[in-house]
Protein backbone atom coordinates (compact mmCIF):
# COMPACT_ATOMS: atom_id res chain seq x y z
CA UNK A 1 0.00 0.00 0.00
CA UNK A 2 2.67 2.49 1.02
CA UNK A 3 4.66 1.43 -1.99
CA UNK A 4 1.81 2.61 -4.19
CA UNK A 5 0.70 5.75 -2.36
CA UNK A 6 4.03 6.95 -0.97
CA UNK A 7 5.74 6.71 -4.31
CA UNK A 8 2.82 7.71 -6.48
CA UNK A 9 4.77 10.44 -8.29
CA UNK A 10 7.58 8.06 -9.14
CA UNK A 11 5.20 5.46 -10.54
CA UNK A 12 3.63 8.17 -12.66
CA UNK A 13 7.09 9.22 -13.85
CA UNK A 14 8.02 5.67 -14.77
CA UNK A 15 4.73 5.22 -16.65
CA UNK A 16 5.15 8.49 -18.56
CA UNK A 17 8.75 7.64 -19.40
CA UNK A 18 7.72 4.33 -20.90
CA UNK A 19 4.73 5.80 -22.74
CA UNK A 20 6.90 8.55 -24.21
CA UNK A 21 9.66 6.18 -25.23
CA UNK A 22 7.12 3.77 -26.72
CA UNK A 23 5.59 6.52 -28.87
CA UNK A 24 9.03 7.59 -30.09
CA UNK A 25 9.91 4.04 -31.07
CA UNK A 26 6.64 2.76 -32.50
CA UNK A 27 5.01 5.77 -34.13
CA UNK A 28 6.07 6.35 -37.72
CA UNK A 29 4.75 9.91 -37.90
CA UNK A 30 7.47 12.43 -37.09
CA UNK A 31 5.14 14.82 -35.27
CA UNK A 32 3.84 11.97 -33.12
CA UNK A 33 7.44 10.99 -32.41
CA UNK A 34 8.04 14.51 -31.12
CA UNK A 35 4.91 14.32 -28.96
CA UNK A 36 6.37 11.13 -27.49
CA UNK A 37 9.72 12.82 -26.96
CA UNK A 38 8.01 15.68 -25.12
CA UNK A 39 6.13 13.28 -22.86
CA UNK A 40 9.41 11.51 -22.17
CA UNK A 41 11.10 14.76 -21.21
CA UNK A 42 8.13 15.97 -19.16
CA UNK A 43 8.28 12.80 -17.09
CA UNK A 44 11.79 13.79 -16.02
CA UNK A 45 10.57 17.27 -15.10
CA UNK A 46 7.97 15.71 -12.78
CA UNK A 47 10.68 13.48 -11.36
CA UNK A 48 12.89 16.43 -10.44
CA UNK A 49 10.02 18.40 -8.95
CA UNK A 50 9.02 15.38 -6.85
CA UNK A 51 12.58 15.05 -5.61
CA UNK A 52 12.41 18.63 -4.30
CA UNK A 53 9.33 17.98 -2.17
CA UNK A 54 10.00 17.92 1.56
CA UNK A 55 7.30 16.25 3.66
CA UNK A 56 5.36 18.99 5.43
CA UNK A 57 7.34 21.69 3.70
CA UNK A 58 5.74 24.66 2.04
CA UNK A 59 6.65 26.58 -1.09
CA UNK A 60 10.19 27.92 -0.78
CA UNK A 61 9.24 31.58 -0.22
CA UNK A 62 10.67 33.04 2.99
CA UNK A 63 7.93 33.82 5.51
CA UNK A 64 8.01 34.17 9.29
CA UNK A 65 5.11 31.81 9.88
CA UNK A 66 6.83 28.82 8.24
CA UNK A 67 10.03 27.08 9.15
CA UNK A 68 10.05 24.13 6.76
CA UNK A 69 10.38 24.63 3.03
CA UNK A 70 10.57 22.39 0.01
CA UNK A 71 13.95 22.22 -1.70
CA UNK A 72 13.99 24.88 -4.43
CA UNK A 73 17.16 23.68 -6.15
CA UNK A 74 15.60 20.87 -8.22
CA UNK A 75 12.95 23.37 -9.37
CA UNK A 76 15.66 25.71 -10.60
CA UNK A 77 17.50 22.85 -12.26
CA UNK A 78 14.43 21.69 -14.06
CA UNK A 79 13.67 25.20 -15.25
CA UNK A 80 16.91 24.92 -17.20
CA UNK A 81 15.94 21.50 -18.49
CA UNK A 82 12.53 22.83 -19.57
CA UNK A 83 14.23 25.55 -21.58
CA UNK A 84 16.46 22.92 -23.17
CA UNK A 85 13.37 20.84 -23.92
CA UNK A 86 11.64 23.75 -25.63
CA UNK A 87 14.72 24.45 -27.72
CA UNK A 88 14.92 20.79 -28.72
CA UNK A 89 11.24 20.66 -29.69
CA UNK A 90 11.50 23.90 -31.65
CA UNK A 91 14.55 22.69 -33.54
CA UNK A 92 12.96 19.31 -34.21
CA UNK A 93 9.78 20.96 -35.56
CA UNK A 94 11.89 23.19 -37.80
CA UNK A 95 13.60 20.07 -39.12
CA UNK A 96 10.22 18.42 -39.72
CA UNK A 97 9.08 21.45 -41.75
CA UNK A 98 12.14 21.16 -43.96
CA UNK A 99 11.79 17.39 -44.21
CA UNK A 100 8.17 17.88 -45.29
CA UNK A 101 9.29 20.45 -47.87
CA UNK A 102 11.93 18.21 -49.43
CA UNK A 103 10.36 14.77 -49.04
CA UNK A 104 6.69 15.75 -49.19
CA UNK A 105 5.90 13.54 -46.23
CA UNK A 106 6.30 13.26 -42.48
CA UNK A 107 5.93 9.48 -42.36
CA UNK A 108 9.08 7.55 -41.51
CA UNK A 109 8.36 4.75 -44.00
CA UNK A 110 7.77 7.20 -46.89
CA UNK A 111 11.01 9.03 -46.18
CA UNK A 112 13.07 5.88 -45.87
CA UNK A 113 11.53 4.59 -49.10
CA UNK A 114 12.51 7.68 -51.09
CA UNK A 115 16.26 7.45 -50.55
CA UNK A 116 17.04 4.03 -51.98
CA UNK B 1 43.06 37.63 -16.31
CA UNK B 2 45.00 34.38 -15.85
CA UNK B 3 42.92 33.37 -12.87
CA UNK B 4 39.83 33.53 -15.08
CA UNK B 5 41.16 31.31 -17.87
CA UNK B 6 38.92 28.40 -16.83
CA UNK B 7 35.72 30.30 -17.54
CA UNK B 8 37.09 32.24 -20.50
CA UNK B 9 37.71 28.91 -22.17
CA UNK B 10 33.97 28.44 -22.47
CA UNK B 11 32.73 32.02 -22.52
CA UNK B 12 34.90 33.20 -25.42
CA UNK B 13 33.36 30.88 -28.03
CA UNK B 14 29.91 31.13 -26.40
CA UNK B 15 29.89 34.93 -26.69
CA UNK B 16 31.71 34.78 -30.00
CA UNK B 17 28.81 32.92 -31.60
CA UNK B 18 26.23 35.74 -31.37
CA UNK B 19 28.95 38.24 -32.30
CA UNK B 20 29.57 36.22 -35.47
CA UNK B 21 25.84 36.05 -36.12
CA UNK B 22 25.69 39.84 -36.27
CA UNK B 23 28.48 40.10 -38.84
CA UNK B 24 26.35 38.49 -41.52
CA UNK B 25 28.93 38.13 -44.28
CA UNK B 26 30.42 34.67 -44.73
CA UNK B 27 34.06 35.70 -45.26
CA UNK B 28 34.03 38.10 -42.33
CA UNK B 29 32.31 35.55 -40.12
CA UNK B 30 34.95 32.98 -41.01
CA UNK B 31 37.80 35.31 -40.05
CA UNK B 32 36.08 36.29 -36.82
CA UNK B 33 35.28 32.72 -35.80
CA UNK B 34 38.81 31.63 -36.73
CA UNK B 35 40.20 34.34 -34.49
CA UNK B 36 37.92 33.23 -31.67
CA UNK B 37 38.85 29.59 -32.04
CA UNK B 38 42.57 30.42 -32.08
CA UNK B 39 42.14 32.47 -28.89
CA UNK B 40 40.23 29.53 -27.39
CA UNK B 41 43.08 27.22 -28.32
CA UNK B 42 45.61 29.61 -26.78
CA UNK B 43 43.56 29.66 -23.57
CA UNK B 44 43.58 25.88 -23.42
CA UNK B 45 47.37 25.85 -23.80
CA UNK B 46 47.60 28.43 -21.00
CA UNK B 47 45.37 26.27 -18.80
CA UNK B 48 47.40 23.17 -19.54
CA UNK B 49 50.66 24.90 -18.57
CA UNK B 50 49.06 26.23 -15.42
CA UNK B 51 47.73 22.80 -14.41
CA UNK B 52 50.98 21.09 -15.36
CA UNK B 53 52.98 23.41 -13.13
CA UNK B 54 50.64 24.11 -10.23
CA UNK B 55 48.14 21.29 -10.10
CA UNK B 56 44.34 21.39 -10.51
CA UNK B 57 42.55 24.71 -10.86
CA UNK B 58 39.25 25.28 -9.13
CA UNK B 59 37.18 28.19 -10.39
CA UNK B 60 34.05 29.25 -8.52
CA UNK B 61 31.50 30.66 -10.94
CA UNK B 62 30.19 34.04 -9.80
CA UNK B 63 32.21 33.70 -6.59
CA UNK B 64 29.86 31.02 -5.19
CA UNK B 65 32.10 28.47 -3.55
CA UNK B 66 31.83 24.79 -4.35
CA UNK B 67 29.95 22.60 -3.53
CA UNK B 68 27.09 25.13 -3.49
CA UNK B 69 28.08 27.11 -6.54
CA UNK B 70 29.06 25.72 -9.90
CA UNK B 71 32.70 24.81 -9.92
CA UNK B 72 34.90 24.62 -12.98
CA UNK B 73 37.59 22.20 -12.07
CA UNK B 74 40.51 21.75 -14.41
CA UNK B 75 42.78 18.87 -13.57
CA UNK B 76 45.25 17.36 -15.99
CA UNK B 77 42.60 15.27 -17.77
CA UNK B 78 40.30 18.26 -18.25
CA UNK B 79 43.20 20.33 -19.54
CA UNK B 80 44.19 17.53 -21.92
CA UNK B 81 40.62 17.27 -23.26
CA UNK B 82 40.32 21.05 -23.60
CA UNK B 83 43.55 21.08 -25.60
CA UNK B 84 42.36 18.32 -27.96
CA UNK B 85 38.92 19.86 -28.53
CA UNK B 86 40.06 23.46 -28.94
CA UNK B 87 43.05 22.58 -31.15
CA UNK B 88 40.91 20.40 -33.42
CA UNK B 89 38.22 23.09 -33.41
CA UNK B 90 40.70 25.70 -34.57
CA UNK B 91 42.29 23.45 -37.21
CA UNK B 92 39.01 22.37 -38.79
CA UNK B 93 37.82 25.97 -38.77
CA UNK B 94 41.04 26.97 -40.53
CA UNK B 95 40.05 24.56 -43.29
CA UNK B 96 36.44 25.75 -43.31
CA UNK B 97 36.94 28.88 -45.37
CA UNK B 98 33.62 30.05 -46.80
CA UNK B 99 34.55 28.95 -50.34
CA UNK B 100 35.30 25.47 -48.99
CA UNK B 101 31.73 25.03 -47.79
CA UNK B 102 30.36 24.04 -51.17
CA UNK B 103 27.91 21.57 -49.67
CA UNK B 104 26.15 24.33 -47.74
CA UNK B 105 23.79 26.84 -49.37
CA UNK B 106 25.49 30.20 -49.75
CA UNK B 107 23.03 32.15 -47.60
CA UNK B 108 23.39 29.62 -44.78
CA UNK B 109 27.20 29.72 -44.63
CA UNK B 110 27.45 32.46 -41.95
CA UNK B 111 25.19 30.32 -39.77
CA UNK B 112 27.65 27.45 -40.07
CA UNK B 113 30.23 29.43 -38.14
CA UNK B 114 27.71 30.49 -35.49
CA UNK B 115 26.56 26.90 -34.87
CA UNK B 116 30.17 25.72 -35.00
CA UNK B 117 31.26 28.10 -32.23
CA UNK B 118 28.25 27.19 -30.10
CA UNK B 119 29.06 23.52 -30.54
CA UNK B 120 32.69 24.19 -29.63
CA UNK B 121 31.58 26.09 -26.52
CA UNK B 122 29.34 23.20 -25.49
CA UNK B 123 32.06 20.59 -25.93
CA UNK B 124 34.61 22.70 -24.06
CA UNK B 125 32.04 23.28 -21.32
CA UNK B 126 31.60 19.54 -20.80
CA UNK B 127 35.35 19.13 -20.52
CA UNK B 128 35.77 22.08 -18.16
CA UNK B 129 32.96 21.79 -15.66
CA UNK B 130 33.08 20.03 -12.33
CA UNK B 131 29.32 20.08 -11.90
CA UNK B 132 27.17 17.16 -12.99
CA UNK B 133 24.14 19.21 -14.01
CA UNK B 134 26.34 21.60 -15.94
CA UNK B 135 27.48 18.59 -17.96
CA UNK B 136 23.88 18.06 -19.09
CA UNK B 137 23.42 21.72 -20.03
CA UNK B 138 26.61 21.85 -22.10
CA UNK B 139 25.84 18.48 -23.62
CA UNK B 140 22.58 19.91 -24.92
CA UNK B 141 24.23 23.13 -26.13
CA UNK B 142 26.71 21.09 -28.15
CA UNK B 143 24.09 18.59 -29.33
CA UNK B 144 21.52 21.16 -30.50
CA UNK B 145 24.13 23.05 -32.47
CA UNK B 146 25.40 19.75 -33.85
CA UNK B 147 21.94 18.87 -35.20
CA UNK B 148 21.91 22.27 -36.92
CA UNK B 149 25.38 21.71 -38.37
CA UNK B 150 24.40 18.33 -39.81
CA UNK B 151 21.16 19.68 -41.27
CA UNK B 152 23.07 22.44 -43.10
CA UNK B 153 24.02 20.09 -45.93
CA UNK B 154 22.16 20.74 -49.20
CA UNK B 155 21.43 17.04 -49.53
CA UNK B 156 17.97 16.33 -48.09
CA UNK B 157 19.20 13.13 -46.49
CA UNK B 158 21.11 15.35 -44.06
CA UNK B 159 17.77 16.57 -42.67
CA UNK B 160 16.63 13.05 -42.04
CA UNK B 161 19.96 12.08 -40.48
CA UNK B 162 19.83 15.18 -38.26
CA UNK B 163 16.27 14.39 -37.17
CA UNK B 164 17.12 10.82 -36.26
CA UNK B 165 20.24 11.97 -34.41
CA UNK B 166 18.09 14.53 -32.57
CA UNK B 167 15.70 11.84 -31.34
CA UNK B 168 18.50 9.54 -30.20
CA UNK B 169 20.58 12.38 -28.77
CA UNK B 170 17.68 13.79 -26.78
CA UNK B 171 16.83 10.39 -25.34
CA UNK B 172 20.50 9.97 -24.40
CA UNK B 173 20.69 13.38 -22.77
CA UNK B 174 17.43 12.77 -20.90
CA UNK B 175 18.80 9.48 -19.57
CA UNK B 176 21.82 11.37 -18.28
CA UNK B 177 19.45 13.90 -16.70
CA UNK B 178 17.56 11.11 -14.91
CA UNK B 179 20.85 9.66 -13.67
CA UNK B 180 21.99 13.01 -12.35
CA UNK B 181 18.57 13.44 -10.70
CA UNK B 182 19.02 10.14 -8.85
CA UNK B 183 22.48 11.20 -7.72
CA UNK B 184 21.13 14.49 -6.43
CA UNK B 185 18.24 12.75 -4.71
CA UNK B 186 20.64 10.43 -2.88
CA UNK B 187 23.44 12.84 -2.01
CA UNK B 188 22.03 16.36 -2.18
CA UNK B 189 24.94 17.57 -4.26
CA UNK B 190 25.81 18.03 -7.92
CA UNK B 191 29.49 18.79 -7.55
CA UNK B 192 31.50 15.88 -8.93
CA UNK B 193 34.15 15.94 -6.21
CA UNK B 194 31.50 16.17 -3.55
CA UNK B 195 29.62 13.29 -5.20
CA UNK B 196 32.78 11.21 -5.23
CA UNK B 197 33.13 11.73 -1.48
CA UNK B 198 29.52 11.07 -0.55
CA UNK B 199 28.66 8.15 -2.81
CA UNK B 200 30.88 5.43 -1.25
CA UNK B 201 28.78 5.54 1.93
CA UNK B 202 25.64 4.58 0.02
CA UNK B 203 27.27 2.36 -2.60
CA UNK B 204 24.76 -0.45 -2.21
CA UNK B 205 21.70 1.70 -2.71
CA UNK B 206 19.56 0.75 -5.69
CA UNK B 207 19.03 4.39 -6.66
CA UNK B 208 22.80 4.86 -6.96
CA UNK B 209 23.08 1.78 -9.15
CA UNK B 210 20.19 3.05 -11.30
CA UNK B 211 21.88 6.43 -11.56
CA UNK B 212 25.01 4.76 -12.85
CA UNK B 213 23.03 2.67 -15.34
CA UNK B 214 21.07 5.65 -16.68
CA UNK B 215 24.19 7.79 -17.06
CA UNK B 216 26.13 5.01 -18.80
CA UNK B 217 23.33 4.30 -21.29
CA UNK B 218 22.89 8.03 -21.93
CA UNK B 219 26.59 8.61 -22.49
CA UNK B 220 26.76 5.38 -24.50
CA UNK B 221 24.20 6.81 -26.93
CA UNK B 222 26.23 10.01 -27.27
CA UNK B 223 29.40 7.98 -27.62
CA UNK B 224 27.95 5.75 -30.34
CA UNK B 225 29.05 2.75 -28.32
CA UNK B 226 28.08 -0.52 -29.98
CA UNK B 227 25.11 -1.39 -30.07
CA UNK B 228 23.89 2.21 -29.60
CA UNK B 229 25.81 3.53 -32.59
CA UNK B 230 23.29 3.38 -35.41
CA UNK B 231 22.86 7.16 -35.65
CA UNK B 232 26.57 7.81 -36.18
CA UNK B 233 27.20 6.45 -39.71
CA UNK B 234 24.17 8.34 -41.05
CA UNK B 235 25.05 11.56 -39.29
CA UNK B 236 28.70 11.40 -40.40
CA UNK B 237 27.85 10.46 -43.97
CA UNK B 238 25.26 13.14 -44.62
CA UNK B 239 26.73 16.01 -42.61
CA UNK B 240 28.68 18.63 -44.58
CA UNK B 241 32.24 17.35 -45.05
CA UNK B 242 33.88 19.79 -42.69
CA UNK B 243 31.25 19.20 -40.04
CA UNK B 244 32.08 15.50 -40.22
CA UNK B 245 35.75 16.30 -39.68
CA UNK B 246 34.85 18.41 -36.64
CA UNK B 247 32.44 15.84 -35.18
CA UNK B 248 34.79 12.92 -35.68
CA UNK B 249 37.67 14.76 -34.06
CA UNK B 250 35.86 16.17 -31.03
CA UNK B 251 32.31 15.10 -30.18
CA UNK B 252 32.82 11.40 -29.50
CA UNK B 253 36.07 12.20 -27.68
CA UNK B 254 34.19 14.32 -25.18
CA UNK B 255 31.73 11.46 -24.63
CA UNK B 256 34.65 9.11 -23.95
CA UNK B 257 35.91 11.65 -21.45
CA UNK B 258 32.51 11.55 -19.70
CA UNK B 259 32.67 7.76 -19.42
CA UNK B 260 36.13 8.05 -17.88
CA UNK B 261 35.02 10.82 -15.53
CA UNK B 262 31.98 8.94 -14.30
CA UNK B 263 33.59 5.50 -14.18
CA UNK B 264 36.76 6.41 -12.34
CA UNK B 265 36.07 9.65 -10.55
CA UNK B 266 32.42 10.16 -9.58
CA UNK B 267 31.89 6.43 -9.29
CA UNK B 268 34.91 4.29 -8.75
CA UNK B 269 35.67 0.57 -9.14
CA UNK B 270 37.37 0.63 -5.73
CA UNK B 271 34.16 1.03 -3.75
CA UNK B 272 31.44 -0.24 -6.01
CA UNK B 273 31.10 -3.75 -7.39
CA UNK B 274 28.65 -2.56 -9.99
CA UNK B 275 31.32 -0.36 -11.57
CA UNK B 276 33.47 -3.43 -12.02
CA UNK B 277 30.52 -5.10 -13.69
CA UNK B 278 30.02 -1.97 -15.79
CA UNK B 279 33.66 -2.07 -16.82
CA UNK B 280 33.33 -5.70 -17.88
CA UNK B 281 30.32 -4.79 -19.99
CA UNK B 282 32.28 -1.91 -21.54
CA UNK B 283 35.18 -4.23 -22.27
CA UNK B 284 32.93 -6.71 -24.08
CA UNK B 285 31.02 -4.03 -26.01
CA UNK B 286 34.27 -2.28 -26.94
CA UNK B 287 35.79 -5.51 -28.26
CA UNK B 288 32.68 -6.33 -30.28
CA UNK B 289 32.61 -2.78 -31.64
CA UNK B 290 36.22 -3.10 -32.83
CA UNK B 291 35.58 -6.32 -34.73
CA UNK B 292 32.04 -5.78 -35.95
CA UNK B 293 32.31 -2.14 -37.04
CA UNK B 294 35.62 -2.80 -38.82
CA UNK B 295 33.96 -5.67 -40.65
CA UNK B 296 31.03 -3.48 -41.72
CA UNK B 297 33.47 -0.75 -42.76
CA UNK B 298 35.10 -3.10 -45.27
CA UNK B 299 31.79 -3.51 -47.09
CA UNK B 300 31.07 0.21 -47.57
CA UNK B 301 31.34 1.91 -50.95
CA UNK B 302 30.92 5.47 -49.71
CA UNK B 303 34.27 6.44 -48.18
CA UNK B 304 32.68 8.79 -45.65
CA UNK B 305 30.48 5.98 -44.40
CA UNK B 306 33.46 3.65 -44.37
CA UNK B 307 35.39 6.04 -42.14
CA UNK B 308 32.29 6.54 -39.98
CA UNK B 309 32.13 2.81 -39.24
CA UNK B 310 35.86 2.92 -38.65
CA UNK B 311 35.15 5.61 -36.03
CA UNK B 312 32.73 3.26 -34.26
CA UNK B 313 35.53 0.69 -34.23
CA UNK B 314 38.09 3.18 -32.92
CA UNK B 315 35.70 4.21 -30.16
CA UNK B 316 35.68 0.50 -29.34
CA UNK B 317 39.44 0.65 -28.65
CA UNK B 318 39.01 3.56 -26.26
CA UNK B 319 36.17 1.80 -24.46
CA UNK B 320 38.27 -1.38 -24.23
CA UNK B 321 40.96 0.64 -22.51
CA UNK B 322 38.41 1.94 -20.02
CA UNK B 323 36.99 -1.54 -19.53
CA UNK B 324 40.35 -3.09 -18.66
CA UNK B 325 40.62 -0.38 -15.96
CA UNK B 326 44.32 -0.67 -15.25
CA UNK B 327 46.76 2.22 -15.12
CA UNK B 328 48.25 1.26 -18.47
CA UNK B 329 44.92 0.67 -20.23
CA UNK B 330 43.51 4.00 -19.06
CA UNK B 331 46.62 5.65 -20.41
CA UNK B 332 46.08 3.81 -23.70
CA UNK B 333 42.50 5.11 -23.79
CA UNK B 334 43.56 8.69 -23.17
CA UNK B 335 46.32 8.36 -25.76
CA UNK B 336 43.93 6.98 -28.33
CA UNK B 337 41.60 9.93 -27.70
CA UNK B 338 44.38 12.23 -28.80
CA UNK B 339 45.65 10.10 -31.67
CA UNK B 340 42.25 9.26 -33.05
CA UNK B 341 41.37 12.95 -33.13
CA UNK B 342 44.50 13.48 -35.23
CA UNK B 343 43.87 10.64 -37.67
CA UNK B 344 40.14 11.04 -38.17
CA UNK B 345 40.39 14.82 -38.25
CA UNK B 346 43.14 14.47 -40.85
CA UNK B 347 41.38 11.81 -42.94
CA UNK B 348 38.06 13.63 -43.03
CA UNK B 349 39.86 16.82 -44.06
CA UNK B 350 41.48 14.85 -46.89
CA UNK B 351 38.02 13.65 -47.90
CA UNK B 352 36.67 17.20 -47.69
CA UNK B 353 39.47 18.33 -50.01
CA UNK B 354 38.71 15.55 -52.48
CA UNK B 355 34.98 16.25 -52.34
CA UNK B 356 35.62 19.93 -52.97
CA UNK B 357 37.64 19.16 -56.08
CA UNK B 358 35.59 16.28 -57.47
CA UNK B 359 32.17 16.75 -55.92
CA UNK B 360 31.81 13.20 -54.63
CA UNK B 361 33.39 10.71 -52.28
CA UNK B 362 31.76 7.57 -53.66
CA UNK B 363 34.41 5.01 -54.56
CA UNK B 364 33.12 4.64 -58.12
CA UNK B 365 33.84 8.32 -58.83
CA UNK B 366 37.32 8.34 -57.40
CA UNK B 367 39.21 5.87 -59.57
CA UNK B 368 42.64 7.09 -60.50
CA UNK B 369 42.64 9.87 -57.96
CA UNK B 370 46.33 9.23 -57.29
CA UNK B 371 47.22 10.63 -60.73
CA UNK B 372 45.03 13.68 -60.49
CA UNK B 373 45.66 14.65 -56.87
CA UNK B 374 48.92 12.89 -55.93
CA UNK B 375 49.67 14.94 -52.81
CA UNK B 376 46.18 14.52 -51.40
CA UNK B 377 46.43 10.82 -52.18
CA UNK B 378 49.59 10.48 -50.12
CA UNK B 379 47.98 12.45 -47.29
CA UNK B 380 45.23 9.83 -47.26
CA UNK B 381 47.79 7.03 -47.27
CA UNK B 382 49.63 8.47 -44.26
CA UNK B 383 46.39 9.02 -42.37
CA UNK B 384 45.29 5.51 -43.28
CA UNK B 385 48.55 3.99 -42.04
CA UNK B 386 48.04 5.80 -38.76
CA UNK B 387 44.52 4.38 -38.58
CA UNK B 388 45.88 0.88 -39.10
CA UNK B 389 48.57 1.50 -36.47
CA UNK B 390 51.79 1.30 -38.46
CA UNK B 391 54.95 2.01 -36.44
CA UNK B 392 56.14 5.63 -36.69
CA UNK B 393 52.56 6.89 -36.83
CA UNK B 394 50.44 8.12 -33.94
CA UNK B 395 48.01 5.21 -34.27
CA UNK B 396 50.77 2.74 -33.43
CA UNK B 397 51.54 4.36 -30.08
CA UNK B 398 48.08 4.04 -28.59
CA UNK B 399 47.58 0.50 -29.89
CA UNK B 400 50.98 -0.44 -28.52
CA UNK B 401 49.93 0.75 -25.07
CA UNK B 402 46.61 -1.04 -25.38
CA UNK B 403 48.31 -4.31 -26.35
CA UNK B 404 50.76 -3.88 -23.46
CA UNK B 405 47.83 -3.35 -21.09
CA UNK B 406 46.20 -6.53 -22.38
CA UNK B 407 49.44 -8.51 -22.03
CA UNK B 408 49.84 -7.16 -18.50
CA UNK B 409 46.48 -8.72 -17.65
CA UNK B 410 47.48 -11.90 -19.51
CA UNK B 411 44.43 -11.52 -21.63
CA UNK B 412 45.48 -12.94 -24.98
CA UNK B 413 41.97 -12.72 -26.35
CA UNK B 414 42.08 -8.93 -26.06
CA UNK B 415 45.49 -8.83 -27.72
CA UNK B 416 43.95 -10.82 -30.55
CA UNK B 417 41.01 -8.40 -30.78
CA UNK B 418 43.33 -5.38 -31.08
CA UNK B 419 45.47 -7.09 -33.71
CA UNK B 420 42.44 -8.35 -35.64
CA UNK B 421 41.00 -4.83 -35.56
CA UNK B 422 44.22 -3.53 -37.07
CA UNK B 423 44.17 -6.22 -39.75
CA UNK B 424 40.58 -5.33 -40.67
CA UNK B 425 41.55 -1.64 -40.72
CA UNK B 426 44.38 -2.54 -43.11
CA UNK B 427 41.82 -4.16 -45.41
CA UNK B 428 39.42 -1.23 -45.53
CA UNK B 429 42.19 1.36 -45.86
CA UNK B 430 43.75 -0.72 -48.63
CA UNK B 431 40.38 -0.94 -50.36
CA UNK B 432 40.23 2.86 -50.60
CA UNK B 433 43.89 3.17 -51.60
CA UNK B 434 43.37 0.58 -54.32
CA UNK B 435 40.47 2.56 -55.76
CA UNK B 436 42.53 5.76 -55.70
CA UNK B 437 45.55 4.11 -57.25
CA UNK B 438 44.18 2.17 -60.18
CA UNK B 439 42.52 3.96 -63.05
CA UNK B 440 39.49 2.76 -64.82
CA UNK B 441 39.40 4.36 -68.24
CA UNK B 442 35.66 4.97 -68.45
CA UNK B 443 35.13 6.72 -65.16
CA UNK B 444 38.42 8.59 -65.32
CA UNK B 445 37.46 10.25 -68.58
CA UNK B 446 33.97 10.91 -67.26
CA UNK B 447 35.08 12.91 -64.28
CA UNK B 448 38.05 14.69 -65.80
CA UNK B 449 36.03 17.33 -67.55
CA UNK B 450 34.26 18.28 -64.33
CA UNK B 451 34.93 21.75 -63.06
CA UNK B 452 37.63 21.81 -60.42
CA UNK B 453 37.06 24.52 -57.83
CA UNK B 454 40.19 25.84 -56.18
CA UNK B 455 40.97 24.30 -52.82
CA UNK B 456 41.67 27.14 -50.36
CA UNK B 457 45.28 27.26 -49.19
CA UNK B 458 44.18 27.30 -45.56
CA UNK B 459 42.37 24.00 -46.12
CA UNK B 460 45.53 22.34 -47.44
CA UNK B 461 47.51 23.80 -44.54
CA UNK B 462 45.06 22.44 -41.96
CA UNK B 463 44.99 19.05 -43.66
CA UNK B 464 48.77 18.75 -43.83
CA UNK B 465 49.22 19.98 -40.26
CA UNK B 466 47.02 17.13 -39.07
CA UNK B 467 48.59 14.53 -41.35
CA UNK B 468 52.10 15.58 -40.34
CA UNK B 469 51.01 15.57 -36.70
CA UNK B 470 50.11 11.90 -37.21
CA UNK B 471 53.73 11.18 -38.07
CA UNK B 472 55.22 13.64 -35.60
CA UNK B 473 53.33 12.21 -32.61
CA UNK B 474 54.24 8.74 -33.76
CA UNK B 475 57.93 9.57 -33.33
CA UNK B 476 58.08 12.25 -30.67
CA UNK B 477 55.49 10.96 -28.21
CA UNK B 478 56.48 13.05 -25.20
CA UNK B 479 53.47 15.39 -25.10
CA UNK B 480 50.54 12.92 -25.26
CA UNK B 481 52.35 10.18 -23.34
CA UNK B 482 53.33 12.46 -20.45
CA UNK B 483 49.87 13.98 -20.20
CA UNK B 484 47.98 10.71 -20.50
CA UNK B 485 50.28 9.11 -17.93
CA UNK B 486 49.59 11.91 -15.47
CA UNK B 487 45.89 11.58 -16.23
CA UNK B 488 45.83 7.82 -15.71
CA UNK B 489 47.72 8.19 -12.44
CA UNK B 490 45.27 10.80 -11.26
CA UNK B 491 42.35 8.49 -12.04
CA UNK B 492 43.85 5.44 -10.37
CA UNK B 493 44.79 7.60 -7.41
CA UNK B 494 41.17 8.62 -7.07
CA UNK B 495 39.92 5.07 -7.38
Interface residues (C-beta under 8 A of the other chain):
Chain A: X17 X21 X24 X30 X33 X37 X40 X41 X44 X47 X48 X51 X73 X74 X77 X80 X81 X84 X87 X88 X91 X92 X95 X96 X98 X99 X102 X103 X111 X115
Chain B: X133 X136 X137 X140 X144 X147 X148 X151 X156 X157 X159 X160 X162 X163 X166 X167 X170 X171 X173 X174 X177 X178 X181 X184 X185 X190
